[in-house]
Amino acid sequence: MYLQRAATDEIVRAVKGLGPGDGDSVAILVGEKNRPDIEELIKKLNEEEISFFGGIFTRLQNASYTKVGYQQRMRRCCNDGCNK
């Protein structure tokens, strides 16, 4: 999912909207020039008990993943390994 703005509350709301379940982790990639307050983002995701990982990049390309397709791929990677 691509978000135009990297506001902390928008990111948390979008992640919650994905409905990650037990055993799911959410990948969060933010651009260096438009990044949210990282400490605040980590705090809010932890408060919501959302498992996540990610990084800050100098440039991001808008990918054409669908929300469901990306989430299913992440579940396969987490459950079966990404070698498939």
C-alpha positions as CSV (number, residue, x, y, z in Angstrom):
1,M,0.0,0.0,0.0
2,Y,1.3,3.4,-0.9
3,L,0.5,6.5,1.3
4,Q,1.1,9.9,-0.1
5,R,1.8,11.4,3.4
6,A,4.0,9.8,6.0
7,A,2.1,11.1,9.0
8,T,2.4,8.8,12.0
9,D,-1.4,8.5,12.6
10,E,-2.0,7.8,8.9
11,I,0.5,5.0,8.9
12,V,-0.9,3.4,12.0
13,R,-4.5,3.7,10.7
14,A,-3.5,2.1,7.4
15,V,-1.6,-0.7,9.1
16,K,-4.6,-1.4,11.4
17,G,-6.8,-1.4,8.3
18,L,-4.8,-4.3,6.8
19,G,-6.0,-6.4,9.8
20,P,-2.7,-8.1,10.6
21,G,-3.3,-11.2,12.8
22,D,-1.2,-13.2,15.2
23,G,2.0,-14.2,13.6
24,D,1.9,-11.5,10.9
25,S,4.5,-8.7,10.6
26,V,4.0,-5.5,8.6
27,A,6.8,-4.1,6.5
28,I,7.0,-0.3,6.7
29,L,9.2,1.5,4.2
30,V,9.5,5.3,4.4
31,G,11.3,7.9,2.4
32,E,14.1,9.8,3.9
33,K,12.7,13.2,2.9
34,N,9.2,12.6,4.1
35,R,9.6,10.3,7.1
36,P,7.4,10.5,10.2
37,D,8.8,10.9,13.7
38,I,10.3,7.3,13.9
39,E,10.3,7.1,17.7
40,E,6.6,8.2,17.8
41,L,5.7,5.6,15.1
42,I,7.5,2.8,16.9
43,K,5.7,3.8,20.2
44,K,2.2,3.8,18.6
45,L,2.7,0.5,16.7
46,N,3.9,-1.1,19.9
47,E,0.9,0.3,21.8
48,E,-1.4,-1.3,19.2
49,E,0.6,-4.6,19.6
50,I,1.5,-4.6,15.8
51,S,4.5,-6.6,14.8
52,F,6.5,-4.6,12.2
53,F,9.9,-4.1,10.6
54,G,11.1,-1.6,8.0
55,G,13.6,0.9,6.9
56,I,14.2,4.5,5.8
57,F,15.2,4.8,2.2
58,T,16.6,7.7,0.2
59,R,14.1,6.9,-2.6
60,L,11.1,4.7,-2.9
61,Q,9.4,3.5,-6.1
62,N,5.6,3.2,-6.0
63,A,4.9,-0.5,-6.4
64,S,1.7,-1.9,-7.8
65,Y,1.0,-4.5,-5.0
66,T,-2.6,-4.9,-4.0
67,K,-3.3,-4.9,-0.3
68,V,-4.5,-8.5,-0.3
69,G,-1.9,-9.9,-2.6
70,Y,1.0,-8.3,-0.6
71,Q,-0.5,-9.5,2.7
72,Q,-0.9,-13.1,1.4
73,R,2.7,-13.0,0.1
74,M,4.0,-11.9,3.5
75,R,2.1,-14.6,5.2
76,R,3.6,-17.2,2.9
77,C,7.1,-15.8,3.5
78,C,6.6,-15.8,7.3
79,N,5.0,-19.3,7.4
80,D,6.9,-21.2,4.7
81,G,10.1,-19.1,4.2
82,C,10.6,-16.9,1.1
83,N,12.4,-19.5,-0.9
84,K,9.3,-20.5,-2.8
